[in-house]
Amino acid sequence: MDCMHDVAPSDEDLIALALDDEALPEKAADHLATCETCKKRLARYQQTTASLVSQFYRSQCPSGTELSYYCAGGLPDAERLRVASHILDCPLCRMEVEETRQYLQAPIEFPVPAFSPRALVRRIYATLVKQPQLQFVLRSDAIDAPWPRQYKAESVDISLHVSRTSSGEHMLIGILTSTNPDEDVETLAGVAVELYPMPQLLESNGEFSKMLPLLRTQVDDLGNLVFKPVPTGVYTMILRLPGREVVVEGLAISET
């Protein structure tokens, strides 16, 4: 399907127009506007371009999840170096990384139940409760416990489970209850919860304010919380309760 007119655009001109929206010479553009044969030629190239883009666009780029973990410092060293090397040569991924970092650095406001401004924020380390004996164990034993796990922090009981999403990624699910009659699930709704990688916490001497969490979520009105997707690793979870922050250590997420 060719046009024999003297001013008809060449195949190269039509390909440049389809790929990069490169303008045609004036006479060729005027001819294209009135020539059905040339319009069909252009449509064929545009269809081919769209098909190629749909199959190969960013096919060699890291996934959005990998880029998010890269920005949050959650990738292993080898993966982090691979992504960093790719970003140097890929303006699209570089732009996405810049936007993600801006998002992570932006303050996120979570609705927190009101409490007295005079109240001091206390740090409480949750204690693992072994099942079925329901005996308390040392914090250092937490990392070896199977799932699900039960923790207690004063009046707050925390049940943690590991499951998988429909795509096979890990997710950490929590259920909060309280033995305090004045602290039901409705008062816990909206509490901010954060997940930190353990190696980074060790480097920062446990100062959560000095680093960004890998994931953030909130407790819903049923007392539930969900983190997803969670890569394999060992984590510390922080619950920002009114006047208290509850620390749950040694949450090991593995493939097995």
TABEL-V822988 format. One record per backbone hydrogen bond with DSSP energy under -0.5 kcal/mol. NH is the residue of the N-H (numbers start at 0). CO is the residue of the C=O. E is the energy in kcal/mol with one decimal. If there is no record, write none. Layout:
nh->(NH & NH)
co->(CO & CO)
e->(E & E)
//
This chain:
nh->(7 & 13 & 14 & 15 & 16 & 17 & 18 & 19 & 20 & 21 & 28 & 29 & 30 & 31 & 32 & 33 & 33 & 34 & 35 & 38 & 39 & 40 & 41 & 42 & 43 & 44 & 45 & 46 & 47 & 48 & 49 & 50 & 51 & 52 & 53 & 54 & 55 & 56 & 58 & 60 & 66 & 67 & 68 & 69 & 70 & 71 & 72 & 72 & 73 & 74 & 79 & 80 & 81 & 82 & 83 & 84 & 85 & 86 & 87 & 88 & 88 & 89 & 90 & 93 & 94 & 95 & 96 & 97 & 98 & 99 & 100 & 101 & 102 & 103 & 104 & 105 & 108 & 109 & 118 & 121 & 121 & 123 & 123 & 125 & 125 & 126 & 128 & 129 & 129 & 133 & 136 & 140 & 141 & 143 & 144 & 147 & 148 & 149 & 150 & 151 & 152 & 155 & 156 & 157 & 158 & 159 & 159 & 160 & 162 & 164 & 167 & 170 & 171 & 172 & 172 & 173 & 174 & 175 & 176 & 178 & 180 & 182 & 186 & 187 & 188 & 189 & 190 & 191 & 192 & 193 & 194 & 195 & 197 & 200 & 201 & 202 & 203 & 204 & 205 & 206 & 207 & 209 & 210 & 213 & 214 & 216 & 218 & 219 & 222 & 224 & 226 & 228 & 229 & 230 & 232 & 234 & 235 & 236 & 237 & 238 & 239 & 239 & 240 & 240 & 243 & 244 & 245 & 246 & 246 & 247 & 247 & 248 & 250 & 251 & 252 & 252 & 253)
co->(4 & 9 & 10 & 11 & 12 & 13 & 14 & 15 & 16 & 15 & 24 & 25 & 26 & 27 & 28 & 29 & 30 & 30 & 33 & 34 & 35 & 36 & 37 & 38 & 39 & 40 & 41 & 42 & 43 & 44 & 45 & 46 & 47 & 48 & 49 & 50 & 51 & 52 & 55 & 57 & 62 & 63 & 64 & 65 & 66 & 67 & 68 & 69 & 68 & 68 & 75 & 76 & 77 & 78 & 79 & 80 & 81 & 82 & 83 & 84 & 85 & 85 & 88 & 89 & 90 & 91 & 92 & 93 & 94 & 95 & 96 & 97 & 98 & 99 & 100 & 101 & 106 & 107 & 115 & 119 & 242 & 121 & 244 & 123 & 246 & 151 & 149 & 127 & 134 & 129 & 127 & 137 & 138 & 140 & 141 & 159 & 159 & 128 & 157 & 126 & 155 & 152 & 176 & 150 & 174 & 148 & 157 & 172 & 170 & 168 & 164 & 162 & 226 & 160 & 170 & 224 & 158 & 222 & 156 & 154 & 178 & 179 & 183 & 183 & 184 & 218 & 187 & 239 & 216 & 237 & 214 & 235 & 233 & 196 & 197 & 198 & 199 & 201 & 200 & 203 & 205 & 206 & 207 & 194 & 194 & 192 & 190 & 223 & 219 & 173 & 171 & 169 & 169 & 228 & 252 & 250 & 195 & 247 & 193 & 245 & 191 & 237 & 238 & 243 & 240 & 121 & 238 & 123 & 244 & 236 & 245 & 246 & 234 & 249 & 232 & 250 & 251)
e->(-1.3 & -2.1 & -2.5 & -2.3 & -1.9 & -2.5 & -2.9 & -2.3 & -1.2 & -1.6 & -2.8 & -2.3 & -2.2 & -2.6 & -1.6 & -0.6 & -1.3 & -1.3 & -0.7 & -1.8 & -2.0 & -1.9 & -2.6 & -2.5 & -2.0 & -1.9 & -2.6 & -2.3 & -2.1 & -2.6 & -2.4 & -2.1 & -2.3 & -2.7 & -2.2 & -1.3 & -2.7 & -2.3 & -2.2 & -1.2 & -2.2 & -2.0 & -2.5 & -2.4 & -2.2 & -1.8 & -0.6 & -1.0 & -3.3 & -0.5 & -2.8 & -2.3 & -1.9 & -2.6 & -2.5 & -2.2 & -1.9 & -2.4 & -1.3 & -0.6 & -1.2 & -1.0 & -0.6 & -2.2 & -2.1 & -2.0 & -2.6 & -2.2 & -2.2 & -2.4 & -2.6 & -2.0 & -2.0 & -2.5 & -1.9 & -1.1 & -0.5 & -0.6 & -1.6 & -0.7 & -2.2 & -0.6 & -2.6 & -0.6 & -3.1 & -2.9 & -3.3 & -0.6 & -2.3 & -2.2 & -1.4 & -1.6 & -1.7 & -1.2 & -1.3 & -0.6 & -2.5 & -0.6 & -3.2 & -2.1 & -2.8 & -2.3 & -2.8 & -2.7 & -2.4 & -3.0 & -0.5 & -2.9 & -2.6 & -3.0 & -1.9 & -2.4 & -2.0 & -3.1 & -0.5 & -2.8 & -2.2 & -3.3 & -2.2 & -2.8 & -0.6 & -2.3 & -0.6 & -1.0 & -0.9 & -3.4 & -1.9 & -0.5 & -2.4 & -2.4 & -2.4 & -3.0 & -3.0 & -1.5 & -2.2 & -1.7 & -1.5 & -1.1 & -2.9 & -1.5 & -1.2 & -1.6 & -1.2 & -2.3 & -1.3 & -2.4 & -1.9 & -2.8 & -1.9 & -2.1 & -2.6 & -0.6 & -2.5 & -0.6 & -2.3 & -2.0 & -2.6 & -2.7 & -2.7 & -2.5 & -2.9 & -0.6 & -1.5 & -0.7 & -1.7 & -3.0 & -2.3 & -3.4 & -0.5 & -2.9 & -0.5 & -0.6 & -2.6 & -1.2 & -3.5 & -0.6 & -0.6)
//
